[in-house]
Amino acid sequence: MHSIRIKYALLTIFSVIVALGIATFIGVKSIRKLGNDDADQMLSLMCKTGAMNLESYFTSVERSAQTVASLVQNSLEDMPLDQLGNQVENARGLFGEVAYHTNGVLTYYFRIDPALSEDVKGFWDVNLDGQGFREHEVTDITQFDTSDTSRLVWFTVPKATGKGVWLPPYNTENLDVLVISYNLPVYRKNQFVGVIGIEIDCKTLDNVVENIRLFDSGYAFLVDADSHMIYHPAIKSGQKMFSLPKSLLGENTPVQYRFQGADKKAAWLSLSNGMRLYVSVPISEINKSWQETVWRIVLASLVLLTVVSLIILRFTSRLTKPLRDLSEAVRQADSENPERKADYSKKDEVGILKTSLAHLDYKASHDELTGVLNRSGYELLLSSLDRESTYMIMLDVDNFKTINDTCGHETGDRVLVRLARVLKKHFRSEDYVCRIGGDEFVVFMVNTEKTQHDLVASKIEDIRRELYESNDGMPSVTISAGIAHGSDFSDTTAWFEEADAEMYQAKQRGKHAFGFSSDHA
């Protein structure tokens, strides 16, 4: 019994390990998903916040340029062309005031189309040192074809499109500074006059993007429509990153990619001027946030497993006591002194098994050929069953002697084995199948009410059909059966005799039939 106790403990501990393993696995999967989902939400939220800040800044620049353009255009409507120079100077003063209140303005300009005036060229004011705007020599537009939008884009594109446009980053002429610009066409009585524009030093954008950070080493970067880096903490401003992963330029967000040997995840948003803002964080930092929780769960599981194991080992002896009692009961049943009994009277599974062993010995109570209960087993059951909730079904094989005589006793035995198998198949595991002699069988269908007449009839019909329609190489057989419910009888003898009489009447009616005692009451 010592080995049983150890096996029981090991089995229980193994079950606990499996249960904890499954629970831990499910927990890890859930926590991992939750951690990744939270990271995605934080990335998206941080990217959205940064994009809103940038869009707000771009909007302020657009409004500054639009304010100047609107005032200039209104003043030009009724102005004679010989006063164009005065209006340009007025625009310079207005632009200076507006640019002073607009963060990051590097230059502003109002350039006149040479086709309108060869004398008035406009102006270009620059603030390189932060000390104020100063007039700078303007580009000679007459050297360019203003209908060619591939060159002098700050002038030709607004003229061609007739609306305000943001231009991709470029190095402004003569200053060697990376800028982005917003440019608006100006008209006088539907005639193109020129272009008003503001150039923004990209370092202003760098300052905004640089402050967008997530986790310990997350960062943001800004890319234009041509994959040029406007800002990236690891790349020089204006340098094109030729190894930019294709996934970063796709339509999905967030995306996973690899950069400088590290796996990263990034969320992105397109901006109104064609740029893309990315907020990126190493996947290792995302994993770190949920892996710490996982390790705490694993540690708690190990502690719990240790405690449970100690409890199991402590009480194994007590838990296996019923098994020891059962073993003692079996030993005493085989001993020369059957009066000795194990001291175990509980109504649990072990108690039931002990009681069963006290009344039945398998070899003595089971039919060797068919494996069902034999006459001895039948008699023990008959005296112990609750008649009030049991149907007795008596049946035998029609013309069984003829089968033995024509096909041989071996075939006859196979017919009986098949009959026993079919009976066990169609009745429940709690029902009892008995062979009481020759080809005669009795089935006790327990825990049934007399009103379940149709259920019993249905089972008999299924059995008769399977036996008759058999295609296993053995002869088709028919059976006759008599059925009686124990609640109709005061003793087992009358119960048996009534079932036997009903079977006899079924044979008298031509065999291959069955009858209920209640039908003749």
BAVODO-608043 format. One record per residue (C-alpha): x, y, z. Coordinates in pm, whole numbers, padded with zeros to 5 digits. Example, Ala and Ser with C-alpha at 12.3 -4.5 7.8 and 13.67 -1.06 7.14 Angstrom:
# residues 2
x->01230 | y->-00450 | z->00780
x->01367 | y->-00106 | z->00714
//
This chain:
# residues 521
x->00000 | y->00000 | z->00000
x->00304 | y->00223 | z->00039
x->00345 | y->00232 | z->-00341
x->-00024 | y->00316 | z->-00390
x->00013 | y->00610 | z->-00155
x->00314 | y->00739 | z->-00347
x->00143 | y->00687 | z->-00681
x->-00166 | y->00868 | z->-00555
x->00046 | y->01160 | z->-00435
x->00243 | y->01176 | z->-00759
x->-00073 | y->01157 | z->-00968
x->-00237 | y->01435 | z->-00767
x->00072 | y->01655 | z->-00783
x->00098 | y->01589 | z->-01156
x->-00267 | y->01691 | z->-01199
x->-00201 | y->02010 | z->-01004
x->00104 | y->02082 | z->-01220
x->-00097 | y->02028 | z->-01538
x->-00380 | y->02250 | z->-01413
x->-00140 | y->02523 | z->-01302
x->00051 | y->02488 | z->-01629
x->-00265 | y->02533 | z->-01834
x->-00384 | y->02824 | z->-01619
x->-00039 | y->02985 | z->-01637
x->-00021 | y->02936 | z->-02013
x->-00363 | y->03094 | z->-02063
x->-00268 | y->03374 | z->-01824
x->00059 | y->03440 | z->-02006
x->-00116 | y->03450 | z->-02342
x->-00379 | y->03688 | z->-02207
x->-00126 | y->03914 | z->-02035
x->00092 | y->03919 | z->-02343
x->-00203 | y->04019 | z->-02561
x->-00312 | y->04279 | z->-02308
x->00041 | y->04421 | z->-02288
x->00072 | y->04440 | z->-02666
x->-00273 | y->04594 | z->-02699
x->-00188 | y->04854 | z->-02436
x->00139 | y->04933 | z->-02613
x->-00045 | y->04971 | z->-02944
x->-00293 | y->05207 | z->-02782
x->-00018 | y->05413 | z->-02622
x->00173 | y->05431 | z->-02950
x->-00139 | y->05538 | z->-03138
x->-00233 | y->05793 | z->-02871
x->00118 | y->05939 | z->-02857
x->00131 | y->05955 | z->-03236
x->-00210 | y->06120 | z->-03251
x->-00109 | y->06378 | z->-02989
x->00215 | y->06456 | z->-03172
x->00035 | y->06480 | z->-03505
x->-00217 | y->06720 | z->-03354
x->00065 | y->06943 | z->-03227
x->00233 | y->06944 | z->-03568
x->-00094 | y->07005 | z->-03750
x->-00169 | y->07291 | z->-03512
x->00169 | y->07443 | z->-03593
x->00122 | y->07396 | z->-03968
x->-00221 | y->07555 | z->-03941
x->-00072 | y->07860 | z->-03767
x->00182 | y->07896 | z->-04050
x->-00092 | y->07860 | z->-04313
x->-00305 | y->08122 | z->-04141
x->-00014 | y->08364 | z->-04123
x->00051 | y->08332 | z->-04494
x->-00321 | y->08341 | z->-04577
x->-00370 | y->08658 | z->-04370
x->-00098 | y->08840 | z->-04562
x->-00217 | y->08702 | z->-04897
x->-00577 | y->08804 | z->-04829
x->-00486 | y->09160 | z->-04728
x->-00247 | y->09201 | z->-05019
x->-00496 | y->09065 | z->-05269
x->-00771 | y->09299 | z->-05141
x->-00542 | y->09601 | z->-05171
x->-00447 | y->09506 | z->-05528
x->-00801 | y->09487 | z->-05662
x->-00849 | y->09860 | z->-05727
x->-00482 | y->09957 | z->-05739
x->-00320 | y->10096 | z->-06059
x->-00023 | y->09886 | z->-06168
x->00211 | y->10185 | z->-06138
x->00160 | y->10165 | z->-05760
x->00259 | y->09795 | z->-05741
x->00593 | y->09880 | z->-05582
x->00425 | y->10064 | z->-05296
x->00191 | y->09773 | z->-05231
x->00484 | y->09533 | z->-05225
x->00653 | y->09744 | z->-04958
x->00329 | y->09757 | z->-04759
x->00315 | y->09377 | z->-04781
x->00675 | y->09361 | z->-04651
x->00580 | y->09553 | z->-04340
x->00268 | y->09343 | z->-04286
x->00464 | y->09023 | z->-04338
x->00722 | y->09131 | z->-04084
x->00456 | y->09175 | z->-03817
x->00295 | y->08839 | z->-03893
x->00625 | y->08649 | z->-03911
x->00732 | y->08797 | z->-03575
x->00436 | y->08623 | z->-03410
x->00482 | y->08294 | z->-03597
x->00729 | y->08048 | z->-03447
x->01009 | y->07907 | z->-03661
x->00981 | y->08141 | z->-03964
x->01319 | y->08152 | z->-04138
x->01217 | y->08356 | z->-04441
x->00914 | y->08517 | z->-04596
x->00872 | y->08652 | z->-04946
x->00640 | y->08811 | z->-05196
x->00764 | y->08755 | z->-05552
x->00604 | y->08924 | z->-05852
x->00552 | y->08742 | z->-06180
x->00785 | y->08893 | z->-06443
x->00498 | y->08866 | z->-06689
x->00312 | y->09131 | z->-06484
x->00604 | y->09364 | z->-06409
x->00969 | y->09356 | z->-06509
x->01061 | y->09634 | z->-06267
x->00898 | y->09522 | z->-05944
x->01051 | y->09192 | z->-05835
x->00919 | y->09167 | z->-05481
x->01118 | y->09086 | z->-05170
x->01277 | y->08802 | z->-04973
x->01348 | y->08870 | z->-04604
x->01564 | y->08630 | z->-04404
x->01634 | y->08579 | z->-04034
x->01938 | y->08353 | z->-04010
x->02087 | y->08465 | z->-03680
x->01768 | y->08523 | z->-03482
x->01839 | y->08898 | z->-03467
x->01558 | y->08999 | z->-03700
x->01460 | y->08981 | z->-04065
x->01680 | y->09143 | z->-04326
x->01631 | y->09181 | z->-04696
x->01811 | y->08923 | z->-04907
x->01890 | y->08926 | z->-05275
x->01607 | y->08762 | z->-05465
x->01631 | y->08490 | z->-05724
x->01608 | y->08611 | z->-06084
x->01281 | y->08451 | z->-06193
x->01333 | y->08563 | z->-06552
x->01598 | y->08291 | z->-06584
x->01332 | y->08021 | z->-06544
x->01033 | y->07896 | z->-06737
x->00754 | y->07962 | z->-06485
x->00533 | y->07704 | z->-06654
x->00785 | y->07428 | z->-06567
x->00684 | y->07299 | z->-06223
x->00996 | y->07084 | z->-06190
x->01208 | y->07392 | z->-06117
x->01165 | y->07694 | z->-05894
x->00884 | y->07493 | z->-05732
x->00805 | y->07749 | z->-05460
x->00689 | y->07981 | z->-05741
x->00583 | y->07755 | z->-06029
x->00371 | y->07506 | z->-05830
x->00140 | y->07763 | z->-05666
x->00109 | y->07941 | z->-06002
x->00016 | y->07614 | z->-06175
x->-00225 | y->07487 | z->-05909
x->-00383 | y->07821 | z->-05817
x->-00397 | y->07728 | z->-05448
x->-00185 | y->07720 | z->-05136
x->00059 | y->07427 | z->-05117
x->00312 | y->07282 | z->-04876
x->00634 | y->07190 | z->-05053
x->00853 | y->06897 | z->-04950
x->01171 | y->06983 | z->-04755
x->01447 | y->07144 | z->-04960
x->01764 | y->07344 | z->-04906
x->01669 | y->07707 | z->-04960
x->01875 | y->07898 | z->-05215
x->02199 | y->08059 | z->-05099
x->02128 | y->07976 | z->-04731
x->02198 | y->07601 | z->-04723
x->01926 | y->07544 | z->-04463
x->01672 | y->07264 | z->-04478
x->01326 | y->07419 | z->-04484
x->00966 | y->07345 | z->-04566
x->00752 | y->07618 | z->-04714
x->00390 | y->07714 | z->-04754
x->00314 | y->07918 | z->-05065
x->00002 | y->08099 | z->-05189
x->-00072 | y->08252 | z->-05531
x->-00191 | y->08615 | z->-05534
x->-00429 | y->08751 | z->-05799
x->-00547 | y->09093 | z->-05918
x->-00879 | y->09084 | z->-06103
x->-00821 | y->08713 | z->-06180
x->-00474 | y->08790 | z->-06315
x->-00180 | y->08610 | z->-06152
x->00037 | y->08861 | z->-05965
x->00289 | y->08648 | z->-05780
x->00351 | y->08419 | z->-05482
x->00350 | y->08483 | z->-05110
x->00538 | y->08226 | z->-04907
x->00684 | y->08137 | z->-04568
x->00983 | y->07908 | z->-04519
x->01008 | y->07721 | z->-04191
x->01340 | y->07603 | z->-04055
x->01308 | y->07225 | z->-04013
x->01484 | y->07255 | z->-03679
x->01156 | y->07396 | z->-03546
x->00988 | y->07066 | z->-03637
x->01280 | y->06878 | z->-03483
x->01209 | y->07042 | z->-03148
x->00843 | y->06934 | z->-03161
x->00914 | y->06576 | z->-03269
x->01207 | y->06534 | z->-03031
x->00977 | y->06576 | z->-02731
x->00754 | y->06286 | z->-02839
x->00885 | y->05991 | z->-02640
x->00744 | y->05663 | z->-02508
x->00894 | y->05417 | z->-02257
x->01267 | y->05452 | z->-02187
x->01409 | y->05456 | z->-02540
x->01109 | y->05519 | z->-02763
x->01118 | y->05817 | z->-02994
x->00939 | y->05983 | z->-03284
x->01063 | y->06063 | z->-03632
x->00929 | y->06259 | z->-03926
x->00950 | y->06149 | z->-04289
x->00846 | y->06332 | z->-04602
x->00659 | y->06179 | z->-04895
x->00991 | y->06084 | z->-05060
x->01123 | y->05894 | z->-04754
x->01361 | y->06174 | z->-04657
x->01418 | y->06208 | z->-04288
x->01313 | y->06547 | z->-04163
x->01393 | y->06440 | z->-03808
x->01529 | y->06118 | z->-03658
x->01743 | y->06101 | z->-03342
x->01986 | y->05859 | z->-03510
x->02003 | y->06017 | z->-03855
x->02125 | y->06354 | z->-03971
x->01843 | y->06588 | z->-04064
x->01782 | y->06580 | z->-04438
x->01966 | y->06253 | z->-04490
x->01768 | y->05993 | z->-04680
x->01752 | y->05659 | z->-04498
x->01781 | y->05416 | z->-04790
x->01727 | y->05115 | z->-04560
x->01382 | y->05237 | z->-04453
x->01180 | y->04915 | z->-04413
x->00898 | y->04881 | z->-04664
x->00656 | y->04801 | z->-04385
x->00696 | y->05158 | z->-04258
x->00561 | y->05288 | z->-04587
x->00259 | y->05056 | z->-04597
x->-00098 | y->05123 | z->-04499
x->-00106 | y->04931 | z->-04170
x->-00051 | y->05085 | z->-03831
x->00104 | y->04996 | z->-03598
x->00380 | y->04812 | z->-03787
x->00677 | y->04603 | z->-03682
x->01017 | y->04660 | z->-03839
x->01387 | y->04617 | z->-03772
x->01630 | y->04907 | z->-03745
x->01995 | y->04910 | z->-03638
x->01970 | y->04548 | z->-03518
x->01664 | y->04597 | z->-03297
x->01304 | y->04490 | z->-03352
x->01069 | y->04782 | z->-03315
x->00702 | y->04869 | z->-03336
x->00575 | y->05200 | z->-03466
x->00245 | y->05379 | z->-03510
x->00216 | y->05645 | z->-03778
x->-00018 | y->05913 | z->-03908
x->-00017 | y->06107 | z->-04232
x->-00008 | y->06483 | z->-04195
x->-00195 | y->06730 | z->-04411
x->00124 | y->06841 | z->-04588
x->00212 | y->06487 | z->-04702
x->00456 | y->06404 | z->-04423
x->00432 | y->06104 | z->-04194
x->00487 | y->06113 | z->-03820
x->00608 | y->05788 | z->-03663
x->00626 | y->05703 | z->-03293
x->00852 | y->05403 | z->-03238
x->00948 | y->05189 | z->-02940
x->01167 | y->04875 | z->-02911
x->00962 | y->04557 | z->-02887
x->01192 | y->04447 | z->-02604
x->01057 | y->04734 | z->-02391
x->00697 | y->04646 | z->-02479
x->00766 | y->04286 | z->-02376
x->00940 | y->04395 | z->-02059
x->00622 | y->04558 | z->-01931
x->00420 | y->04236 | z->-01944
x->00703 | y->03989 | z->-01886
x->00752 | y->04125 | z->-01534
x->00389 | y->04041 | z->-01459
x->00433 | y->03695 | z->-01611
x->00733 | y->03622 | z->-01392
x->00535 | y->03722 | z->-01085
x->00257 | y->03483 | z->-01189
x->00507 | y->03201 | z->-01249
x->00667 | y->03262 | z->-00910
x->00326 | y->03262 | z->-00740
x->00238 | y->02938 | z->-00922
x->00558 | y->02771 | z->-00800
x->00488 | y->02878 | z->-00444
x->00131 | y->02751 | z->-00471
x->00253 | y->02421 | z->-00620
x->00497 | y->02376 | z->-00333
x->00229 | y->02440 | z->-00071
x->-00022 | y->02209 | z->-00240
x->00239 | y->01936 | z->-00277
x->00320 | y->01950 | z->00093
x->-00050 | y->01927 | z->00180
x->-00096 | y->01630 | z->-00055
x->00203 | y->01449 | z->00091
x->00080 | y->01524 | z->00441
x->-00265 | y->01377 | z->00392
x->-00189 | y->01100 | z->00140
x->-00208 | y->00834 | z->00406
x->-00552 | y->00949 | z->00515
x->-00678 | y->00986 | z->00159
x->-00568 | y->00636 | z->00062
x->-00723 | y->00471 | z->00368
x->-01035 | y->00358 | z->00173
x->-00809 | y->00179 | z->-00076
x->-00632 | y->00002 | z->00207
x->-00967 | y->-00100 | z->00353
x->-01074 | y->-00235 | z->00015
x->-00753 | y->-00431 | z->-00020
x->-00808 | y->-00575 | z->00328
x->-01165 | y->-00669 | z->00236
x->-01045 | y->-00858 | z->-00073
x->-00777 | y->-01037 | z->00128
x->-01027 | y->-01142 | z->00392
x->-01273 | y->-01259 | z->00126
x->-01009 | y->-01502 | z->00002
x->-00903 | y->-01611 | z->00348
x->-01020 | y->-01920 | z->00534
x->-01205 | y->-01704 | z->00785
x->-01468 | y->-01514 | z->00583
x->-01632 | y->-01388 | z->00903
x->-01357 | y->-01128 | z->00940
x->-01463 | y->-00801 | z->00782
x->-01286 | y->-00477 | z->00702
x->-01392 | y->-00191 | z->00921
x->-01527 | y->00033 | z->00644
x->-01896 | y->00116 | z->00614
x->-01907 | y->00445 | z->00425
x->-02149 | y->00477 | z->00135
x->-01886 | y->00591 | z->-00116
x->-01742 | y->00419 | z->-00421
x->-01502 | y->00212 | z->-00214
x->-01785 | y->00103 | z->00015
x->-01992 | y->-00003 | z->-00282
x->-01701 | y->-00198 | z->-00428
x->-01637 | y->-00367 | z->-00092
x->-02004 | y->-00468 | z->-00062
x->-02004 | y->-00598 | z->-00419
x->-01694 | y->-00803 | z->-00354
x->-01858 | y->-00949 | z->-00043
x->-02149 | y->-01082 | z->-00249
x->-02005 | y->-01164 | z->-00587
x->-01698 | y->-01335 | z->-00709
x->-01648 | y->-01265 | z->-01074
x->-01558 | y->-01617 | z->-01178
x->-01845 | y->-01762 | z->-00988
x->-02104 | y->-01510 | z->-01106
x->-02021 | y->-01460 | z->-01474
x->-02077 | y->-01674 | z->-01778
x->-01747 | y->-01783 | z->-01928
x->-01871 | y->-01786 | z->-02289
x->-02053 | y->-01454 | z->-02310
x->-01904 | y->-01258 | z->-02022
x->-02247 | y->-01165 | z->-01880
x->-02379 | y->-01271 | z->-01540
x->-02454 | y->-01641 | z->-01505
x->-02729 | y->-01818 | z->-01313
x->-02558 | y->-01755 | z->-00978
x->-02517 | y->-01387 | z->-01051
x->-02878 | y->-01373 | z->-01166
x->-03005 | y->-01526 | z->-00840
x->-02803 | y->-01283 | z->-00627
x->-02939 | y->-00990 | z->-00825
x->-03295 | y->-01120 | z->-00814
x->-03291 | y->-01117 | z->-00436
x->-03125 | y->-00778 | z->-00399
x->-03274 | y->-00559 | z->-00672
x->-03544 | y->-00304 | z->-00604
x->-03840 | y->-00460 | z->-00788
x->-04038 | y->-00135 | z->-00767
x->-03804 | y->00029 | z->-01021
x->-03692 | y->-00264 | z->-01239
x->-03809 | y->-00429 | z->-01559
x->-03731 | y->-00799 | z->-01610
x->-03690 | y->-00897 | z->-01975
x->-03671 | y->-01271 | z->-02042
x->-03573 | y->-01383 | z->-02392
x->-03428 | y->-01670 | z->-02587
x->-03326 | y->-01751 | z->-02944
x->-03597 | y->-01892 | z->-03167
x->-03512 | y->-02235 | z->-03311
x->-03171 | y->-02238 | z->-03142
x->-03156 | y->-02620 | z->-03152
x->-03196 | y->-02608 | z->-03530
x->-02901 | y->-02367 | z->-03554
x->-02686 | y->-02606 | z->-03346
x->-02795 | y->-02906 | z->-03552
x->-02747 | y->-02748 | z->-03896
x->-02457 | y->-02509 | z->-03839
x->-02275 | y->-02672 | z->-03549
x->-02231 | y->-02595 | z->-03184
x->-01944 | y->-02356 | z->-03254
x->-02176 | y->-02139 | z->-03463
x->-02437 | y->-02169 | z->-03191
x->-02187 | y->-02040 | z->-02936
x->-02100 | y->-01748 | z->-03164
x->-02471 | y->-01667 | z->-03195
x->-02497 | y->-01654 | z->-02814
x->-02188 | y->-01433 | z->-02789
x->-02332 | y->-01197 | z->-03050
x->-02666 | y->-01188 | z->-02869
x->-02492 | y->-01097 | z->-02540
x->-02292 | y->-00827 | z->-02714
x->-02602 | y->-00677 | z->-02877
x->-02789 | y->-00680 | z->-02545
x->-02507 | y->-00496 | z->-02366
x->-02487 | y->-00252 | z->-02654
x->-02853 | y->-00149 | z->-02642
x->-02898 | y->-00144 | z->-02265
x->-02726 | y->00091 | z->-02024
x->-02409 | y->00016 | z->-01834
x->-02611 | y->00019 | z->-01512
x->-02846 | y->-00251 | z->-01640
x->-02771 | y->-00623 | z->-01584
x->-02755 | y->-00888 | z->-01857
x->-02768 | y->-01252 | z->-01741
x->-02749 | y->-01588 | z->-01918
x->-02951 | y->-01824 | z->-01704
x->-02907 | y->-02134 | z->-01919
x->-02865 | y->-02246 | z->-02279
x->-03001 | y->-01972 | z->-02503
x->-03210 | y->-01810 | z->-02229
x->-03119 | y->-01461 | z->-02117
x->-03263 | y->-01222 | z->-01859
x->-03207 | y->-00846 | z->-01860
x->-03277 | y->-00635 | z->-01551
x->-03344 | y->-00279 | z->-01661
x->-03303 | y->-00087 | z->-01334
x->-03416 | y->00260 | z->-01230
x->-03714 | y->00252 | z->-01464
x->-04079 | y->00324 | z->-01409
x->-04361 | y->00104 | z->-01531
x->-04471 | y->00394 | z->-01751
x->-04153 | y->00354 | z->-01960
x->-04323 | y->00078 | z->-02152
x->-04245 | y->00238 | z->-02490
x->-03875 | y->00281 | z->-02410
x->-03836 | y->-00088 | z->-02336
x->-04033 | y->-00183 | z->-02647
x->-03810 | y->00041 | z->-02859
x->-03493 | y->-00125 | z->-02726
x->-03636 | y->-00476 | z->-02796
x->-03727 | y->-00373 | z->-03149
x->-03374 | y->-00239 | z->-03210
x->-03221 | y->-00561 | z->-03077
x->-03448 | y->-00781 | z->-03288
x->-03370 | y->-00576 | z->-03600
x->-02992 | y->-00587 | z->-03549
x->-02992 | y->-00961 | z->-03491
x->-03215 | y->-01033 | z->-03787
x->-03037 | y->-00799 | z->-04031
x->-02686 | y->-00906 | z->-03928
x->-02433 | y->-00932 | z->-04213
x->-02136 | y->-01066 | z->-04017
x->-02144 | y->-01411 | z->-04180
x->-02350 | y->-01577 | z->-03911
x->-02710 | y->-01686 | z->-03958
x->-02984 | y->-01432 | z->-03894
x->-03170 | y->-01513 | z->-03576
x->-03493 | y->-01406 | z->-03415
x->-03579 | y->-01382 | z->-03049
x->-03891 | y->-01401 | z->-02840
x->-03920 | y->-01202 | z->-02518
x->-04145 | y->-01162 | z->-02219
x->-04140 | y->-00844 | z->-02013
x->-04266 | y->-00778 | z->-01662
x->-04221 | y->-00487 | z->-01421
x->-04139 | y->-00584 | z->-01063
x->-04386 | y->-00337 | z->-00914
x->-04672 | y->-00569 | z->-01019
x->-04555 | y->-00865 | z->-00807
x->-04525 | y->-00940 | z->-00440
x->-04230 | y->-01179 | z->-00474
x->-03955 | y->-01267 | z->-00720
x->-04098 | y->-01607 | z->-00804
x->-04421 | y->-01459 | z->-00941
x->-04217 | y->-01196 | z->-01119
x->-04001 | y->-01457 | z->-01294
x->-04296 | y->-01682 | z->-01378
x->-04491 | y->-01396 | z->-01537
x->-04196 | y->-01291 | z->-01756
x->-04143 | y->-01654 | z->-01857
x->-04515 | y->-01692 | z->-01939
x->-04509 | y->-01383 | z->-02158
x->-04211 | y->-01521 | z->-02348
x->-04391 | y->-01854 | z->-02396
x->-04700 | y->-01673 | z->-02530
x->-04479 | y->-01477 | z->-02774
x->-04351 | y->-01808 | z->-02910
x->-04708 | y->-01939 | z->-02934
x->-04793 | y->-01638 | z->-03146
x->-04536 | y->-01742 | z->-03405
x->-04205 | y->-01646 | z->-03245
x->-04002 | y->-01335 | z->-03331
x->-04228 | y->-01141 | z->-03092
x->-04250 | y->-01003 | z->-02739
x->-04515 | y->-00922 | z->-02486
x->-04567 | y->-00720 | z->-02167
x->-04739 | y->-00867 | z->-01861
x->-04915 | y->-00534 | z->-01810
x->-05089 | y->-00577 | z->-02146
x->-05282 | y->-00877 | z->-02007
x->-05347 | y->-00750 | z->-01657
//
